[in-house]
Amino acid sequence: MPDPKRPVFKTPEQTVTKRCAFVLLNCFSLLSFASALDAIRIANRMAGRDLYSWTLLSEGGDIVKCSAGTSFKVDDDLIELKRDDIVFVCGGIDIQDNTTKRLLNWLRREARRGLAVAGLCTAAYSLAKAGLLDGKRATIHWENQDSFGEEFPEIELTKSVFLAEGSRMTTAGGTSSIDLILKIIADDHGEELANAVADQMIYNSIRTDQDTQRLSVPTRIGVRHPKLSLVIQMMEENIEEPISPSLLAKDVKMSTRQLERLFRRYLNRSPKRYYMELRLQKARNLLMQTDMSVINVALACGFASPSHFSKCYRSHYQTTPYRERGSHTGTAKIT
């Protein structure tokens, strides 16, 4: 029962308790799961009644470990749910390996029955693989955006912290689960209750689907020079077809030499070197998160030939692209 000193938000007595089914995948993100679960718990507390209930599911009903290594005992297997339930698939590390055929079949069946389905953190991959995001916009953790975009080019991928497209919802991971749950609470019971839940969670900056998940370029690089930030943004948006330093400089109305000095002063490297590191970082993500051939990874990151790509990769990471992939255990995808 809520503390009598705290405000209680009245809801209609006939309001039906909505059940949230959390499907825990192996190596799921504890933060994404816990953020969502605690938000609905607090909603019940502030309302003085059970607006929401929850159950934990896993494939086979087996104990599941989160990415931090802690084990969770679930309530049931992938059972048939009620039509008014909401499914929250909780993803994390190695989402491709943990998106099994049985999970995909179960998701398709429940979706056909009209259930709302949400993918937390990397679980947008599971929803996309099941075909539940066809014709919809989606978001996923920024570290998985490159591989997701390569595998599902027909899905409009955004950098939002969360997206709710009808009965399909996706989040970027971390605390973005709170934002999604607050939206659900606001839609179901009003913004006053959602704001009260946020206040209880010391969450004083509620985000919408218009907010992006990554820090701004100036914040990430620790430099607040507008022209430098603009050039880096252009680099990040043009990985597959790199723009020459001279054209980048022209776009921000400075000379190539001035751009060189700017990068040396603030980042201690040339524009060409910085751009190369961005491309190699994307290449590493694709190698570790997809089964794209090395030559296709090279092309996706702006390299004209596999040999040049391999040479640059080895120089930066002290290993070849082939060895990098061989050393990673979570690269296989589900077919």
N, C-alpha and C positions, 0 to 999 in steps of 0.2 A: 504494500500500500504506500502511496506517496506521503511525504511529510505533510501534516496538516497546515504547516506554516507556509508551504509553497503553493503557488497558484495552481488550480486544477482547471483544465480546459474541458468544458462540457462538450460532449459529442452525443448525437442522437442515440437513444437507448437501443434502437433497432439496427444500429450499425453492426454489420457482420465482421467478425474477426477475420482478417486476411492472413493467410499462411504464406510464409516465405520459405522456400525450399533451397537450401544452400548445398550445391553439389561441389564437394571438395575434391579437386584433382591433385594427384601426387605433386609435391613441391609447390603447392599453392602459396600465394602471398598472404602471410598472416595479417599484415597491416590492412590490406584491402578487405579481407573477410571481417576482421574485428571491428573496423570502422563502420561497416554496414550493419553488423549485428548490434553493436552498442547504440547506434542511432535509433533503431526500431525499439530496443529495450527502453531507452529514455522516453521515446514517444508514448509508450504504454504508461510509464511512471507519471509523466506530466498530465496525461489524460485521465489518470485514475482508473483506467480499465484496459483490458487487452484489445487494443486496436489491431495488433499484429501478433501472430505466433510464428514459431520457426521450427524447422526440422533440418537435421544434417544428413546428407546422403553421400554415398560413394559407390563406385562400381564394385559390386559384390558385397557391399556393406562392410568392407574391410577397414581396418584402422589406416588412417592417412597421415603422412608426415608433411608438415609445411616446409617451406624453403629454409626455415631456421632450424629444422631438425626435430621440432616438437611433434609428438604423435597426438592424434585426435581420434577418439572413439565416436563413430557416427551412429545415427539412429536407425538407418535402414539402407537397403540396396536402392538401385534406380527403379523405384516403384511407380505405378501409375498414380498421377496426382489429380487433384480436383481442378476444374476449369478456372476457378477464381484464384488459384495459387499463383505465386510469382516464382519463377526459377532464377536463381542466381548462380551461374557457373563461376567458380573461383579458380582462376588460373595463376600461373607463376612462372617458374623456371621450366625450360624444355617443354613448352606447350605442345609442340608438334608430336613428341613422343607420347604425351599424356592425353592426347585426343584420340581415343581408341574408336574402333568401328562400332563397338557396342554403345559407347557414349553418343556417337553421331546418330545412330539409329534411334536411340531413346529421345534425343533432342528433336529429331524430325517428327517422331510420333507425338510428343507432347505439344509441339508447335502446331501440328495439324489439328489437334484437339482444341486449339484456341488459347493456350496459355501464354502469358507474357514471359519473355525470356531475356535475361540480362547477362552480359559477359563482363566480369570484373577483372581488371588488370590485363593480362594477355589472353583471357578467355574469349575475346572477340574473334580470335583465330578459330576456336571451336565452333562458334556460331557461324562464321563464314564458311568453314569446311562443311558444315551441315546444310548450307544453302539458305540459312535463315536471314542473311543480310543482303540477299540479292535485290538490287534496285533501291538500296537504302544507303544512307551515310553511316559511317562508323568511326570510332576512334580506338586506339590501342596504345599501350605504353610506348613512349618515343623511341626506346631502344629496339622495338620490334616493328617500327613503321616501315623501314626499308624492305624487310623480308615480306611483310604483309602486302605491301604495294606491288611487289614483284609477283607474288602468287595469286593475288586477287585484284587484277587491274580494273575489273569491272565494278568494283565497290569504291565509292567515293570516300576516300580516307581523309579525315580531318585531324587537326592537332588540338581539338577541344579536350577539356578535362573530362567531359562526359557528353553523351548524346542519347536522347530518347526519341526514337523514330517509331511512333505508334506503340506496338507491343514488343518492339525490339530495342534494347538498351545496351550501351557499351560504355566502359569507363577506361581511363588511362592508367589506373592503378593508384596505389598509395591512398592518400586521403580523399581522392576524387569519389570514392564510394560514399563518403558523407554527403557530398553535393547531390549525388543521384538520389540517395534515400531522402534527403530533405525535400527534393522536388516531388518525390512520390508522396511524402507526408502532406506537403502543401496542396497537391492535387486532390488527395483523398479527404483531408480534414482542415485545410486552410493554412495560410501563411503564418498566422499568429502562433499556431502550434509548432510549425517548422522552425520559426525563429526562436521559440522557447527551447527547443531541442538543441539548436546551434549554441544558444547561450549556455546551456548546461555543459556542453562539450568544450567550452571556451573556444568556440569556432567563430571568430568575429568577422570573417570575410567570406560570406557565402558566395560561391561561384556559380555561373550559369554556363550553358553550352556555348556561349560566346567567348568564354575565357580559354586561353591556350595553356597547355600543360607545362611547357618549358619556360625557364627564365628568359628574359629578354637577352639579346646579344650583348649589350653593354654589361649587364649583371653577370652573365656567364664568363665573359673574358676579363672582367674587372677593369674595363676601360670605357670611359664615357666620351668617346670622340665620335660625333655623328657620322662623319664620312667613313671612318674605319668600320663602324658598325654596319653601315649600309653596304660596303664592299663585302664584308663577311657574310651578310645575309644573302647577297647575290651569289656568292660562292656556294653556300649551303643549298640554294635553290637550283643550282646548275651543276650537278655532279656528273651526270651522264654526258653532257656536252660542255666541257669547261670553257670558260671565257678567258681570253688572254689578258694579262695584267694591263696592257696598254688600253684595251677597251674598257676594263674595269675603271681605270684611272679617268678615262674620258667621260664615263657615265657619272662620275662624282665631281667632274670639272676640276681636275688636277692633272699634272704631268705624271708620267710613269716614274720619274725620279722622285717626285714628291711622295708618291704612293709607297715606293721602296723605303724611303726614310721613315714614313709613318709606321710601317710594319716593323722595321728595325727598332724604332724607338719604343713602341708599346708591347710588341710580341717577340722581339729578339729573333726574328726570322724574316725571310723574304716573303712577299705575297705568293710566289710560286711554291715555296716550301710549305707554307701554311695551307694552301689549296691542296697540295699533294697529300698532306696529312688528313685532311677532311675526306678525300676520296678513298684513302687507304682504310680509314676508320669505317666507312660504309662498306667497303669490300670485306673487311673482317666480320662485320655483322652478318652479311649475306653468306659468307662461308660457314659461319657457326650456326645460323638459324635456318638455312635452306639447303636443298640438295642441287641447287643450280650448278651447272658445270663451271669450271674455273674460267673458261673462255667467256661464258655469259656474264659471270661476275665482273670480269675485266671490262667487258663492253659496257655494262651497267654503270661502271665507275669511271668511264671516260678514257680507258686505255685501248689503244689501237691494236695491240698484239699481246698474247699471253706471255711472251718472253719478256717484254718490257714491264708488264704488270708484275711478273714473278721477281724480276730484278729489283724493282722499287719496293715490293712487299718485303723481300728478304733484307734489304738495306734498313728498313724501318723497324721490322718486328723480329729480326734475327732468325727467321724461319721462312720456309716456302709456303705458298698457299695450300699446296697438297698436304704438307705435314701439319699445318694448322688445322685443317679439316680432320685429318686422321687422329689428332690428339684430343678432339672434342667428342664427347660421347652422346651429345644430344642433337645431332644433325639430321637424323633420319626423319622423314615426313610420313604422314599416314596417307595411304593411297585408297 
